[in-house]
Amino acid sequence: MRIGFPGTGTAGRHLRPEVAGPEHEVPPEPDTMDQDTAELACRRGAGIEVTLLWHRTSGELTVSVTDAASGASFELPVAADEALAAFHHPYGYAAAQGVAY
């Protein structure tokens, strides 16, 4: 019995980072983060980068948004139970919280 996804050739083997395609690469951590900050999630699309960050010492979560086209950016403190909603919809979350962006 073969286990894997049809037509992908992934049956029975794991992708090592050195041979994985771009869709499987792990992005390096940005140099701007210190040891106290951990990147929990990051996504990029249409020139906008959204990052969910955890600040170890304070336990605070923030969502950082950067628009490469305009150079604008903002960061939102978020509650743990709202972190994924804020990560997936940062502009809507900012508007609901009354944060200008």
N, C-alpha and C positions, 0 to 999 in steps of 0.2 A: 504494500500500500504506500502510495506517495502522499506526503503531506506538504502543502504549500499552496501557492496561488497559481492557477492555470496560466501557462504562457509566460511566466516570469522567470522560471529557472531557479526559484528560491527553495525548492524542496530539499530539506535535509541539510541546509547550510546556513550559517549566520554571516551577515555582512560585516566585515572588519572595516573600521574607519578608513584605513589606507586604500581599500579597494571599493568602498561604497561610492555611489554616484552622488551628485550634488544634493539630491533630495534627502539623503541620509546623513549628510555631514553635520557635525555638531559645531555651531559657531563658537569661535573663541570668546571668552569673556572680555568685555570692553576694558581698556586700560584705566578708564576713569573710575571704575568701581574699586573701593577699598576692601579690606578683609571683612569689614562689618556688613557689607552689602552683598546679598546673593540674588542673582537673576533667576526668577522662578519660571518665567515664560517670556518669549519675545516673538513678535511677528512683524513682517514688513510687507508692504504692498502699496503701489501707486505713490511711492515716495514718502509714505508715512510709516514710521517705526513706533510700535507700542511695546512697552516693556513693563512687566510686573516685577517689582523688587521687594525683597524682604530685608529689613534692617535688623540684624541679629540683636544688637544691644538693646534697642528700644522695643523690639517686637513689632514695629510699625510696618505696614504694607503700603506701597505707593505704586501708582501707575504713571509712567512717564511717556509722553507723546512728543515726537519730533516730526515736523513737516519739512523735508529736505528742500522742496520747491520754494517755500516762503522763508525758511529759516526759523519759523516760529516753533516754540516748544512750551510745554507746561507739564507740571507734575501734580498729581492728586493724591492726598492721603485717602486710603480706603479701609473700610472695616473688613475683617476676615470673611464674613459671610456675604460680602458684596464684591469681593476681589475679582472673581471671574467675570461677573457682569460688567464691572468697570473696565476690565482688560478687553473684553469683546466689544464694548460700546462706550469708549472713553468720552466721546463728544456728548453723547446723550447723558452719561453719568455726570459729567461736568456741568451741563446745563441744569440737570435736576438738583444739583448741590448748590447752584448759584455761583459757580466758579466761571469767571470770564476767561476765555481762551483765545 
